[in-house]
Amino acid sequence: MTLTLPIDEQANALLQRSPLALLIGMVLDQQIPLEKAFSSPYVLQQRLGHDLDVTELADYDLDALTEIFSKPPALHRFPKAMAARVQEVCRIIVERYDADTAGVWSDAKDGKELVKRVGELPGFGKQKAQIFVALLGKQYGIRPKGWREAAGAYGEEGSHRSVADIVDDKSLLQVREYKQQLKAAAKAKA
């Protein structure tokens, strides 16, 4: 399987080769369409003029980074908050994982530890951490022992609950339908 989103081909390719781009996409995946969230790392790289670098982003002047995030079209609907969040995530990667983004997941001893590590990053609650672990397992082959269980329902084989399950237009539609059913059920309950 290969994560394939309905975004620019080069943005998809960046998500395949850059752990930092993938993680930034997941950080940005809230309150905006997932296509926007996961294409924004590519746009960020273009605006910087070179490959994404975790140390550079960790040390970047926050006002300047906010300007880059805010330039139309903005990388997120909340560019200032998300520029700060991306920088916080990068700082943790530099401090805890020796500037190796993949270090967040590469040596996790099991799925439980992986969910814990991801969940310690700014902007990642339990659900988002589980979705990211499912994405790593299903699309990137990062499968420490117990990863499916740790990812909860998002790790289930054949499910269509999140970005972890999108490999083509059909699966994107199935994920959208699932999310619409959740919203309708929540609305009916309220």
C-alpha positions in Angstrom: 0.0 0.0 0.0 1.0 3.5 -0.6 -0.6 6.6 0.9 -2.1 8.4 -2.1 -4.0 11.5 -1.4 -5.8 13.7 -4.0 -3.1 16.3 -3.9 -0.2 17.3 -6.1 2.0 14.4 -7.2 5.1 16.0 -5.8 3.4 16.6 -2.4 2.5 12.9 -2.3 6.1 12.0 -3.2 7.4 14.2 -0.4 5.2 12.5 2.1 6.7 9.2 1.0 10.3 10.2 1.3 10.3 12.7 4.2 9.3 11.6 7.7 9.3 15.3 8.7 6.8 16.2 5.9 4.6 13.3 7.0 4.6 14.4 10.6 4.0 18.0 9.8 1.1 17.0 7.6 -0.4 15.1 10.6 0.2 18.0 12.9 -1.7 20.3 10.5 -4.6 17.7 10.0 -7.2 19.4 12.2 -9.9 21.9 11.3 -9.0 21.9 7.6 -9.4 19.3 4.8 -6.9 16.5 5.0 -5.8 17.4 1.4 -4.8 20.8 2.6 -3.0 19.5 5.7 -0.9 16.9 3.8 -0.1 19.2 0.9 1.1 22.0 3.1 4.5 20.4 3.9 5.3 20.5 0.2 4.2 24.2 0.0 6.3 25.0 3.1 9.3 23.3 1.5 8.7 25.4 -1.7 8.5 28.6 0.3 11.7 27.8 2.2 13.4 27.0 -1.1 15.0 23.7 0.0 14.3 20.4 1.8 12.6 20.6 5.1 15.1 20.5 8.0 13.9 19.8 11.5 16.8 21.7 13.1 16.2 24.7 10.9 12.5 24.8 11.8 13.2 24.3 15.5 15.4 27.4 15.4 13.5 29.5 12.9 12.4 32.9 14.1 8.8 32.4 15.0 7.5 35.6 13.5 9.3 34.8 10.2 7.9 31.2 10.3 4.4 32.6 10.9 4.8 34.9 7.9 5.7 31.8 5.8 2.6 30.0 7.1 0.4 33.0 6.6 1.4 33.9 3.0 -1.6 33.3 0.8 -2.7 30.7 0.4 -2.1 30.1 4.1 -0.8 26.7 5.1 -3.6 26.4 7.7 -6.6 28.3 8.7 -4.8 29.1 11.9 -1.3 29.9 10.6 0.2 31.6 13.7 -0.9 28.8 16.0 0.2 26.1 13.6 3.6 27.6 12.9 4.2 27.6 16.6 3.0 24.0 17.0 5.2 22.8 14.1 8.1 24.5 15.7 7.4 23.0 19.1 7.2 19.5 17.5 10.5 20.1 15.7 12.2 21.2 18.9 11.1 18.0 20.7 12.5 16.0 17.8 15.8 17.8 18.0 16.0 17.5 21.8 14.7 13.9 22.3 15.5 12.2 19.0 18.8 13.9 18.0 17.1 15.7 15.1 15.9 12.4 13.6 12.2 12.6 12.9 12.0 8.9 12.2 13.5 8.3 15.6 10.1 9.0 17.1 9.0 5.6 15.7 12.1 3.7 14.5 13.1 2.2 17.8 9.8 2.0 19.7 9.8 -1.4 21.3 6.1 -1.9 20.8 2.9 -0.3 19.7 2.0 1.0 23.1 5.3 2.8 23.4 4.9 4.2 19.9 1.4 5.6 20.7 2.9 7.1 23.9 5.8 8.8 22.0 3.5 10.2 19.3 1.0 11.3 21.9 3.7 13.3 23.7 4.1 15.6 20.7 2.3 18.9 20.7 -1.1 18.7 19.1 -1.4 14.9 19.4 -4.0 13.6 21.7 -4.8 9.9 22.1 -7.0 9.6 19.0 -4.6 11.5 16.7 -1.6 9.5 18.0 -3.6 6.3 17.3 -4.4 7.5 13.8 -0.7 8.3 13.1 0.4 4.9 14.4 -2.2 3.3 12.1 -0.8 5.4 9.2 2.7 4.4 9.9 1.7 0.7 10.2 -0.6 0.5 7.2 1.1 2.7 4.7 4.8 2.9 5.8 5.5 -0.6 7.2 6.3 0.7 10.7 4.9 -2.2 12.7 6.3 -2.7 16.1 4.8 -5.6 18.0 1.2 -4.7 19.0 0.9 -1.7 16.7 -2.6 -2.6 15.5 -3.9 -3.0 19.1 -2.3 0.2 20.2 -3.8 2.1 17.2 -7.3 0.9 18.4 -10.0 0.8 15.8 -7.8 2.8 13.4 -5.4 -0.1 13.2 -8.1 -2.6 12.1 -7.4 -4.3 8.8 -9.9 -3.2 6.1 -11.2 -0.3 8.1 -11.8 3.1 6.5 -11.8 5.5 9.4 -8.9 7.9 8.8 -6.0 9.1 6.6 -4.3 5.8 7.4 -6.7 4.0 5.1 -6.5 6.2 2.0 -4.8 4.6 -1.0 -7.0 5.8 -3.8 -10.1 7.8 -4.6 -12.5 5.0 -3.5 -10.9 4.6 -0.1 -10.9 8.4 0.3 -14.7 8.4 -0.4 -15.1 5.5 2.2 -13.2 7.5 4.8 -15.3 10.6 4.1 -18.5 8.5 4.4 -17.4 7.1 7.7 -16.7 10.6 9.1 -20.1 11.9 7.8 -21.8 9.0 9.6 -20.0 9.9 12.8 -21.0 13.5 12.6 -24.6 12.6 11.8 -24.7 10.2 14.8 -23.2 12.9 17.1 -25.7 15.4 15.9 -28.6 13.0 16.4 -27.4 12.3 19.9 -27.2 16.0 20.8 
